Amino acid sequence: MRIIWFRVRAALQGRAGDAGMSTSEYAMGTIAACAFAAVLYKVVTSEVVSTALQSTIGKALDAPF
């Protein structure tokens, strides 16, 4: 009875038999996350961003209280 209810509910929602991501979808998500991390690493370690962060931190530490 429980299996029948699951199939009826899945059919009504328009995704019969789709219980989650497949292995290829996990692989594509992992590749996309790694690519995003690589781009973010390059941006954060660039000279322009490094100089801006050092300047901002320096100004924050030198602020009078």
N, C-alpha and C positions, 0 to 999 in steps of 0.2 A: 504494500500500500504506500509506503514511504517513497519508493522509487517512482511510482506512478505520479505522486504529487510533485516530485522534483521535476519530472518531465513536463507535466502540465504547466508548472510555474515557469520553467525555462522557455517553453513554447510561447506562452503569453508575453514574456519579456523579449522575445525575438532572438534568443541566443541559445538554441537547443544544443546541448552538449558542450558548450564553451565554459569550462570550469576555471580557466586561468591562463596565464601566459605559457607559451611553449618554450622549448629549449632555445630555439632560434631567436625568439623575442627577448629572452634573457641575455643571449649573446650580443644582440644588437644594442640593448640597453647598457650592457657593460662596456662595449666599445665606445658608445656615445659618452658615457661618464668618464672614461679614460681620456678621450679626446678633449673634453671640456676641462678636465683637470690639467692636462698638458698646456692648453692655451692659457688658463688662469695662472699656472706656474710661470710661464714666459712673461705674462703681463706684470705679475707681482715682482719678479726678479729683474725687470728692466731697469735701466739707469734712471729714467724719468720718474717712475713710480717710487723707486727706492729713495731718490732725492726728496721727493714730495713727502714721503712718510717720515724720513729723518727730520725734515724741516718742521712738520706738524708736531712730532713728538718733542722736538727741541723747544718749540714755542710753548707747548703745554707744560713742560718741566720748568721753564723759566718764568712762568706766570706768577706774579706776586699775589699773595693771599692776604 
